[in-house]
Amino acid sequence: MQDNPLYSILIFFVGAFFFKMWLDDARRGGNSPRSFPGAGFASYPILIFGSLGALLILAIETVLECRLGFSGEQSEVKFWAVFVWISAAVTEEIIFRGYIVIQGKGRAVLYAGIFAASVLFALCHPFLWDYTAESGFQANLTGKAFFSTAFIFANSLWLYFLRFNCYNKTRSLLPCMVAHAAYNIGVFAVKTFQGFVVWEF
């Protein structure tokens, strides 16, 4: 559906709306029971560190993708898909690194929950499966699909680390959002460089 420009723009504004609500909660201190999870600010160093880590994961993924011969198996995307990917940096972080977290039951349960949620996060991305209105859901169990899913899983672990490391004292989602956006924009840049972005309507 991200090939539809109206859908992509709509999703972008949905993400912007949720970010505005999250930002309002952060400005109020995020103390209300109704506040979004992780509604708080973080220091610039953790934002930069988080983004560099996400881009390092992307760089490793890109190099290995070329070495393993998977780069030619990438899918083409229309240029407006980047609006969906930017929105995902907000909505997916609120859902996965925000709400899908088990806190207050000890570190073992927190880490187990992070692992399980990261598996779910990776499987939600359409690499091992595909969906079309004509054919419905279809499995896509290729080496490239498993490879991409594994790196989405690794990126998810990194994003959870950014929320729960000792330097993010407010447990803010902002480093997760910024790092996720950096990763997604980086993916778009790599696809552009490799010729997999279609710049036509």
GIJO-V591683 format. One record per backbone hydrogen bond with DSSP energy under -0.5 kcal/mol. CO is the residue of the C=O (numbers start at 1). NH is the residue of the N-H. Records with the same first field share a line. If there is no record, write none. Layout:
CO: NH  NH
This chain:
1: 4
3: 5
4: 8
5: 9
6: 10
7: 11
8: 12
9: 13
10: 14
11: 15
12: 16
13: 17
14: 18
15: 19
16: 20
17: 21
18: 22
19: 23
20: 24
21: 25
22: 26
23: 27
24: 28
25: 30
26: 29
32: 35
36: 39
38: 40  173
40: 174
43: 47
44: 48
45: 49
46: 50
47: 51
48: 52
49: 53
50: 54
51: 55
52: 56
53: 57
54: 58
55: 59
56: 60
57: 61
58: 62
59: 63
60: 64
61: 65
62: 66
63: 67
64: 68
65: 70  71
66: 69
70: 73
71: 74
77: 198
78: 81
79: 82
80: 83  84
81: 84  85
82: 86
83: 87
84: 88
85: 89
86: 89
87: 90  91
88: 92  93
90: 94
91: 95
92: 96  97
93: 98
94: 99
95: 100
99: 101
101: 103
106: 110
107: 111
108: 112
109: 113
110: 114
111: 115
112: 116
113: 117
114: 118
115: 119
116: 120
117: 121
118: 122
119: 123
120: 124
121: 125
122: 125
125: 127  128
128: 140
130: 138
132: 136
136: 132
138: 130
140: 142
142: 146
143: 147
144: 148
145: 149
146: 150
147: 151
148: 152
149: 153
150: 154
151: 155
152: 156
153: 157
154: 158
155: 159
156: 160
157: 161
158: 162
159: 163
160: 164
161: 165
165: 168
167: 169
168: 171
173: 177
174: 178
175: 179
176: 180
177: 181
178: 182
179: 183
180: 184
181: 185
182: 186
183: 187
184: 188
185: 189
186: 190
187: 191
188: 192
189: 193
190: 194
191: 195  196  197
192: 195
196: 77  198
197: 199
198: 79
